[in-house]
């Protein structure tokens, strides 16, 4: 039935469902003056028979393909006491998985104050959260908030819900998670997976909560900041970088630095290069002296210089770091010089100039490098 007119044209159906509520005319049914179809309430022609068969009314609410019939059945169940008395927790729980929000709303409203709901197994509740309709999810999550307590949910289940994409499900899981205290190693492993939470609007709050829980853990290690910095979401990595810079214990941990050098993300690599530059300017220790593999440092330099989309502001700083490394360790000339070649042969002015200046400085301050530099850059004349 595409509209209300089509419903009224169906004389037999209207007679069964709404007979006394409408005016019968020779040309069909008409609404009583001053009323609309929205106000239409069930008034079936054979109401005593319907009241004797509550199972049939419930079946129509659940299985009817025609929405006006489903709505009629729901309103019959809402307004007829003999039908309501025949409802059970099990029958209403089946309706919670319906795709029609009107049906779910009736079931959730009825179950809200119905005894025995607490005995429904947890896995049946959780299965309801696979619904696709946001309105249905909102209704189911609201009912679960009222009738289930966080004590019935494990930390792992709460995390699984919090990581979901739909906002009602993620909010429900996160509220239950905040009511718990992760006590075991498995609990902490589970909550660390919040860095992959799908709900974008709630994810920042989850990550801030996660930071505080990790900080308070007696098993806390500085490498936990890498859970955030290795996330696939930029906003989580940004929060991880802020955390790294807030706490010296994280910022100065050699293990953290070694792992950061392997990051595949530009928004980690580029700030990392800038931070290395600031440390050198302040007289801090070089990355290799901090326990980082020189090969990883070279990898970081090369990945930044070879990036054609980002990093133009920090590339001259990378050239300076490569030059400083060569001046301190001229015996390593075969590895860093090809990295300088990337800058020197760039079509971008700032990168080319910084690379040329670096090569000139190397030959001037370390004459023993002149032969290797000439072989690496045959296009230059010294």
N, C-alpha and C positions, 0 to 999 in steps of 0.2 A: 504494500500500500504506500504509494509515494507521498500522499498528503491526507489531510483530514477529510477532504471532499470524497476521496476514494473510499475512505472508511465509512462515511455516511451512505455512500451508494451501495455498500454491501449490506442489503436489508437483512438477510438471514443472520449474519454475524452480529450486527448491532442488536437485533432482537434477542439473541442469546446473551449478550454481554451487558447491554445498557437499556433494555426495553423501557422501564418507567422513567428513565432520566431524560428521554427525548420526546418530541412531539411527532406522532405518526401522521403523515400527510399522504394523499394519494400518489404524489410524485416521489415519496421517500421520506426520510427522517429529517427533522429540523431541530436545531438547538432552541431551547426555551429562550425567550427574549432576554437580552442583557447578560447572556452567558457565552462562554467560549469553550472550545474543546479541551483546553487546559484544565477546566474545572470539572470535566466529566468524571464521575465516580462510578464504581461498579454498581450496577442494579440489574442483575441477570433475571431473565424471565422465569427460570426454574431454580431459584436460590436454594430452597430446601434440599434439592438433590445435590447441589454443589457442596453444601455444608456437611452432607453425609460422606463425602469422598475427598477429604483433605489431601490425600496422596495424589489425586488427579490434578488438583489446583497447583500443588507443588511441582508436579511434572510439567505443567504448562509454563510455570515461572522459570523452570530450568531448561526445558528442551524446545519450547515453541520457537519456530523460525521467524514468526511475525512479531515485531517489537510491540505493537499495540496490545497483542494478546499477552505477552510477557508482563507488560506494565499492568494490565488488568488483573492478572493473576497475583502479582505482588501486592497490589492494593487490596485485593480480596483477603490475602493473608494478613495484611496490616490491620484491617478494619473488622474482621469477623472473628470473634472470640473463639467459637468452636474450632475454627481452622488453626488459630494460633496455639491453642492448647495441644493440638496434635503434633506440633513441631518438636523436633529433637535436636540436640547438639550436632549429631551426626548429619542429619539432613540439611541443617543450615550451614554446616561446615563445607558440605559439597557445593553449596551456592557461592562460597567465597572464591572459588576458582572460576567463576563465570566471566565471560568477556564483557557483559553488559554492566556498566557501573550502577544502573538502577537496581539490578538484582543483587549485586555485591553490597550496595548501600543498605538494602533491607536486611540482608543476612548479618552484616556487621553491627547494625543498630540493634537487632534482636539479640545477638550473642553478647552484646556489651554487658548486660545485666543478668545473663542466664547462668544458672549454676551448672557446674560440670565442665566448663570450657577448659579449666586448668588441666584436666585429665587427657586432653588431646596430645598425642605424642609430638615431640619437638620437630621431628623430621617432616611431619605433615604441615606444620606451620611454615617451615622454611621453604617447602615446595611451592607454597602460594606466591612466593616472591619472584617467581619466574614469569609472572604476568607482564604483558607488554603495554597495556593501557596505563598511563600515568595516574589517571583518576582512580582506577582499581587499586593500584599499588598504594596510593595515599590512604585509601580506606582500610586496606589490609594492615598497613604499617601502624595506622592509628589504633586499630583494635589490638594488635600485638603489643603496643606500648602500654595499653590499659590492662590487658589480661595476662601478660607474661612479664616476669621479672628478670633482671639481668642474671640472677643466680641460676637460672635454668640454662644459660648460654655459656659455652666455653669461650675462652679468649680467642681460640682459632675460629670458631663460628662467627663471633662478633667481628673479627678482622675481615673474614670473607664477605660479610654483608657491607662493612664499611668501604671495601674496595670496589663495590659495584658501581656501575655508571648511573642508574636512576637515583635522583636525589632522595626520594622517600626511603629507599632501602639503605643508601649510604648513611643518611642521618640516623636511622634506627640503629644500625650497627655501631656507629660512632658513639651514640649516647650510651649504649650498653657497654661499650669498650671503656669509656671514661669512668664508669662505675666500678671497674675492676682494677686490680693491682697485679700486673704481670709478675709471677712469682718464680717461674722456672726458666731454664734456658730455652725450652721450646716456646714458651709464651713470648719471650723477647725476640726470638727468630720470627715468630708470626707477626708481631706488631711492626717489625722493621720492613715488612712487605707493604706497609702503607705508602711507601714511596712510589708505588705503582697504582695508587688509588685512581679510579677512572672518573669520579665525580669532580669536575673542575671547580665548581663553586665552593665545595666543602674541603677540597684538598689542602689549601693553605692552612686552615685551622687544624687539620689532622697532623700536618707536618710540624707545626709549632708544638702541638701536644706530644708528638713523638720525640722531639728534641728534649723536652723536659723529662719525659720518662727515661730516656736513655741516660741523660745526665745523672739522674737520681739512682740509677742501678749500681749496685756494688760490683757488678761485673763490667762496668763501663771501660771501654778502650778508645783511644783517640781515633782509631781507624773506623769507628762507627760513623764519623762524618762522611766517609766515602759512600755509605748507603744512600745519602742524599745526592752527593756529587756524581754518582754513577746512574742516577735515575734517568729514564727516558723522557721525563717531562722538564722543560726549561724552568718552570716556576719552582720546582723542587730543587733543581741544581742551584738556582739563585739563592734559595734559602740556605742550602748547604754552604755556599761560598760565604754568605754573611756569618754563618756559624763558625766557619774556619777562621775568619778574621776577628771574631769576638773573643776567642779564647786562645791565649798563647800556648796552652798545652796541646791544642790541635795544630796550630799554625807552625810550631817548632818541632813537631814529631817527624823524624826521618822516614818512618814507614809510610806515613801519609803522603809525604812528598814523592817518594818512589812510585807509589801507586798513581798519584796525580799525573805524573809524567806520561802515563800510558793512556790518559783519557782520550776518547775519540771525539769529544764535544768541543766545538769552537768556544762556547761560552765558559768553558773551564780552561782551555789552553791559553787563550788570549789574556785573561786576567793573571794567569800563572806566570806568563812571560813578564808582564808588567810588574808583578810582585818580585820576581827574581831581580829585575832591574833596580827596584827600590832597595832591595837588600844589599846589592853590590854598592849602590850609591851611599848607603849608610855604613858601609864597611862590614857587612855581615858575611858569614861564610858562604863560599861558593857551593852550588848544589852537589858537586861531586864530593866535596869535603864533608857534606852532611850525610854521606852514605848512599847517595843516588848514583846509579850506574851512569858513567859518562855517555855510554851509547844511548841511554834513554833520554838524556838531556839533548843530545844531538838530534834524536828523533823528534823531540818537541820543537827544536829550532826549525828543522826542515819542514815539519807539518805546518807551521805558521807561515813560513816564507812561501811555501807552495800553494797556500790557500789564495785563490784568485778572487774570492767573494768577500772576505772579511780580513781584518787585521792590519790594515794599512797604517794605523797609528802606532802599532807596537812593533812593526817590522824593523824600523831603524834601531830600536832597542835590542832586538834579536841579533842584528848585525854587530852591535857593540859587544854583546855577550860572547859571540863567536870569536871576535877579535881578541877580547880579553883572555879567552881560553887559549888561543894560539900563542899569545905573547907569554903566557905563563908556562905553557907546555908545547914548545915548538916541535917536539918529537912526534906530536899527534897530527902533523900537517896534512896527511893524506885523507883524514876523515872530515875535518871542519872546512877545508878549502872548497870542496864541491858545494857545501851549503852556502858559502859566500857567493859562489858563482850564480846561484839563483837570484840573489839581489843585484849583482853587478850586471846581469844580462836582462834585467827587468825593463819593460817599456815605461814604467812609472818613474817619474823624476826623483822623488824622495828616496825610493829604494835604490835606484841606480847610483845616486850621489853618495848615499851612505855606504854602499858596497865598494865604490871606487875609493872613497876616503879610507876605508878599512884596509884595502889592499896596499895602498900607498904607505899607510902607517906600519903595516907588517914588514914591508921591505926596508923601510927606514929604521925601524927599531930592532928588527931581527934580520940582519943581512944574510944569515945562513939560509933563510927561507926564499931568497930571491930566485934560485934555480927552480924550485918547486912551483912558485907563483908564476913564473914565466911559462912553465910547461902547462900549468892549469889554465892560464889565460893567454894563449898565443896571440890574441888580437891586440894586446897591450904592448906598448913600447916604453921602457923605463929609461 
